[in-house]
Amino acid sequence: MSTRFNPFKADGHWQKIWEETGVFTAPPASDPRPKAYVLEMFPYPSGRIHMGHVRNYTMGDVLARYKGMTGHAVLHPMGWDSFGMPAENAAMEKKVHPGDWTRSNIEAMKKQLKRLGLAIDWTRELSTCEPEYYGQEQALFLDMYKAGLVYRKESTVNWDPVDMTVLANEQVIDGRGWRSGALVEKKKLNQWFLKITDFADELLEGLETLDQWPEKVRLMQENWIGKSQGLNLTFNLVGGDDGIDVFTTRPDTLFGASFVAIAAEHPLAQALAENAPRLQDFIADCKKGGTTAAEIETAEKKGFNTGLSVEHPLDPSWHLPVYVANFVLMDYGTGAVFGCPAHDQRDLDFARKYDLPVRRVVAEGDNEDLEFEGDVAYTGPGRIVNSHWLNGMTVDDGKAAVIAKAQHEGWGEGQTQYRLRDWGVSRQRYWGTPIPIIHCDFCGVLPVPRSQLPVKLPEDVTFDVPGNPLDRHPTWKNVLCPNCKEPARRETDTLDTFADSSWYFIRFASQPDDKPFDREEAEAWLPVGQYIGGIEHAILHLLYARFWTRALERIGKIGITEPFAALFTQGMVTHETYKSPEGAWLSPEDVRIAGEVVTTLDGAPVTRGRIEKMSKSKKNVVDPDPMFDQYGADAVRWFMLSDSPPERDLEWSESGIEGTWRFVNRIWRLFDTIEDATGEDKAIDKLLHKAIAGIAVDIEALTFNKAVAKVHELVNAIEKAPPSASRTTAIRTLARLIAPMLPHLAEEGWAHVGGAGLVFTQPWPDHDPVLLVDDEVTIAVQVNGKLRDTLTVAKDMDKDALQALALSSDKIIRTLDGATPKKVIVVPGRLVNIVA
């Protein structure tokens, strides 16, 4: 046996055997064993996997392999989230068809993932861009349409002028499209919507049941749904019969009002703009801004004074100016707000800019001054002040009192509002699921007949001009009306790709040809037992998947309401960044570190930047393939599991991967030292059984770095131990303990020590609870407070015996050098301190 592990031989050998034996193929849903559905968020086929993928899929793989060894029926599938704009961008830039580009990328990435040795059931592989998948999605869309959960209306949308498509609010980041980076515009279009707002309360209440989800993710979803209690009230226009309806969650602050602001799309703003060119220009400028809460908070607050005033509802003689403002959204509340600058930061920024009054109406501690100073609004609790009959009340009591008065006098009504808006799913692009709808001039909007599904994308499209190729295709959109048989038009919008990822986990569990899934088969596996992915999907994908599952449950398609029982959000993989003297980003391969950091090309000095998430734009990406070539899959896997808690970021380093490679070889050499020895080694027995129990707990808890530490501890002890039956057993058992994490090494080692069959098919080793109890402890022996020796003694050794043993230690005798101890302090079970 070679003293060095040969991953280039072992990796391919065992991967071939695993594939040929079908050992990772999920059993039928009728399998009586407890189910373990382990799923990592499926990737977009961008062309290459990166170290973030490696970390994500290694974590899920460890758990899936462990579950298989602990008697579970395991489902661990893989697929591709393969629709989306990047494929269309590639079509335009590289003159290739999006389908060809996507499928080529899938082939390349699949090859890379297989090199990692993942315990994947590839028989269930799916790709969302194939008709076999999106045709079933169209069927589900029509089921929701029939149930009244889908509708079409004209609405103001976020328009990406580069991608030339609509974006959901969640896809607008800092006022820009999440993919293109272009400044987003507001535009009116007919759009298809899914009624996610019908499920707002259910989605909120369901968060309480997700106790295996990170609290941060649950809070993010709760805030996005944004349920709030408040008052819907009317501010009457001065000198007119009309009024402005406003919804507020802070009716307690009405006496602090200094203005009313309306959205640019508000009917009053639109009417005023007809004869006001300056207002028209202002409204056009507003349309360029973002629509998310974060963008509105950070954007410059702008307003246009309409010259109108409204009466304060609690004092009609008190008049407030009316502004059109860029921070008011037409699709939240009523499209109008009243501003209380002292107690809302957005309102305060606006009031300071336009020199409006700022009145304190909630005391900040003992400060009750009417005039509010400073540029930070007070939004905390306190007593109501400077508010006439509300004075002295708490904020909550003040809210209730104003709502009661408004309802009694007829100028307002208590109301519940949500920040959540219905999900606009229309996208004006080719590479997505065609919406299965037909438009007829005589019969109106009709669903595509089920017998005509899937509505397939045409292959003969061009991308030589911006916009949706389906709109300009000469024949595809022209069909006969299924009702009157007159010429009609297909819907040319395609579905938001987040629809594709909202139900793929169900299709993995059940894949009949004639329907999206078989309910009984799917329910046998669902919900997903452990879902793993990035926290960046907390709102978009995870919220949509929860909604889609509840919608399918409501219409009787499935009997579960939550798709993912447990969620784990792993940290990112990071790397140092580098720049050339010209300021261009450099990849790690372009850099040589030898004292100074220089370029490999010409030795020019390199500027070292921050350690950041690996990204193609900053070129700090490490390609896994060269790492597999140099160190093998297991060393890369071990690095991903070892250095950091899995929820934290992990910095990739050459020294780190070299260290894991050395450790892989240390384990390999242990398998070569196994011998038919006799005799017990109680210390090894105890450490082995603690490792068996502890590693199991750590894998279940996804604290892989702790499991790695326990393997290190066990290996260190085995290396130092003399030959014995206990040592031989520990080495044989080690092959099973490392099997989930280092599968190729484990199989190779298991075969070398004479193990029968595949190590993956072996049961997880049992531990003896008796051996988990410590009957010995390690005692620190100090001289004048400094550690000089340690003693392993019986747990119940008395003080006198401990003192005698410590004083007889060779190390202590040498340290004392003949001096007589003045005092000996003994703490049983912990330490002996000798004062000399």
ABEGO torsion letter per residue (X at the ends): XBABBBAAAAAAAAAAAAAAAGAABBBBAABABBBBBBBBBBBBBAGBBBAAAAAAAAAAAAAAAAAAAAGBBBBBBBBBBABEAAAAAAAAAAGBBAAAAAAAAAAAAAAAAAAAGBBBBAAABBBAABAAAAAAAAAAAAAAAAAGABBBBBBBBBBBAAAGBBBBAAABBGGBBAAAGBBBBBBBBBBBBBBAAAAAAAAAAAAAABAABBAAAAAAAAAAAGBBBBBBBBBBBBGBABBBBBBBABAAAAAABABBBBBAABAAAAAAAAABAAAAAAAAAAAABBABAAAAAABBBBBBBAGBBBBBAABAABBBBBBBBAABBAABEAGBBBBBAAABAAAAAAAAAAGBBBBBABBBEABABABBBEABBBABBEBBBGAEAABGBBAAAAAAAAAAAAAAAGABBBBBBBABBBBBABBBBABBBBBBBBBBAAAEBBBBBAAAOBBBBBABBBAABBEBAAAABAAAABBBBAAAGBBBBBBABBBBAAAAAAAAAAAAABBBAABABBAAAAAAAOBBABBBBBAAAAABAAAAAAAAAAAAAAAGABABABABABBBBBBBBBBBBBBBAAGBBBBAAABBBBGBBBBAAAGBBBBBBBBBBBBAAAGABBBAAAAAAAAEAAAAAAAAAAABBAABBBBBBAAAAAAAAAAAAAAAAAAAABBBBBEBBAAAAAAAAAAAAAAAAAAAAGBAAAAAAAAAAAAAAAAABBBBAAAAAAAAAAAAAAAAABAAAAAAAAAAAGBBEBAAABBBBBBBAAAABBABBBBBBBBGGBBABBBBBBAABBAAAAAAAAAABAAAAAAAGGBBBABBBBBBGABBBBBX
